[in-house]
Amino acid sequence: MSIVGNEAIHELAARNGWGEGSIEKTALHGLLGAMTSKAAGSSALAGILSGGVQEYVMGYLHNHMPKGWAANHPDEAQMIAAGLGMIVGNISNDKKIGGYIAQMGAKWNIAYVVETDMTDNDLYEKKIDEFQRYDSGISDEEYIDQLGKNGIKDESYYKKIAEFYPGGAGIALNMATMNDNEIEENYGNQLTRVGDRVFVINQDSELARTIKNSNGYAQAVGKAIQIVRDKKILNEYFNFSVNVNPSGAGEQILDNSSFLFAGKYEAIVRIMIDSDGVVHERSCIIDNYNFEKHDLPNYVAKKIVMELNNEAALSMKAGYLKPYI
């Protein structure tokens, strides 16, 4: 209930433009916290306080920490929320449930938005630099060891996985198994090749729809809209730097669209509200599709996801998967 409820709150907030720490989101998280706490046999008061504190924490981190801090430190953000949740939960002797409620609310905040002067070209240059510096994180020793054990998955393995995900997510993975000519032959109606391993996605395509329909993207646009609304300035575009980081296994499994680009992606989002109250949005989303090795977490659900990620990083070092932009 906590996972589904938090997901619903963030989607509703995105649609209505409610920002981090807003009264609306704080109230909804408090209500969900009360329901979760009661369902667990604990105090509704602990749930209300913990859920509300979680939203306050995310709003504070968004407004007072360095740019992109929460996006790059999701575990720390969750720990802060959980710690404060335990403190307020202690009011009614429900520290454990209070910490859990606050942590789950923070965990499902996956889009981080700040105003920026960065242009589309700036973001492109940044991603090109990252692409050229890509490192799978797999050591030569580990690679040789796995090679001797026949422990490296080839293209056919990932093509089969891609078949289970019709639409953008499957296409993105399948593209990593192909060379540039094969990508153009199979998906030329969805994208345009503009360089070696660099492609522009057509707006009316399965790939584009997968991104646009993802919860992370919806959150990002909703937060940007709320910031523009608060400015009360009409007929002027405002630029936002967006970092979508679905770091938890729940987001990666339940919201496959948000996990489309190996977990993270960045964007420049422009929002204008005209004199009639109509919202205009322009976005430039760029990502390096690659896999990097990460340490395995302790909890099972995310461990499974990260093991698959690390297998893909090994395959990418072997050349069975090829990164692209």
Summary of the structure (lengths in Angstrom):
residues: 325
radius of gyration: 20.9
end to end distance: 36.8
largest distance: 66.1
contacts: 1109
relative contact order: 0.13
helix: 57%
strand: 12%
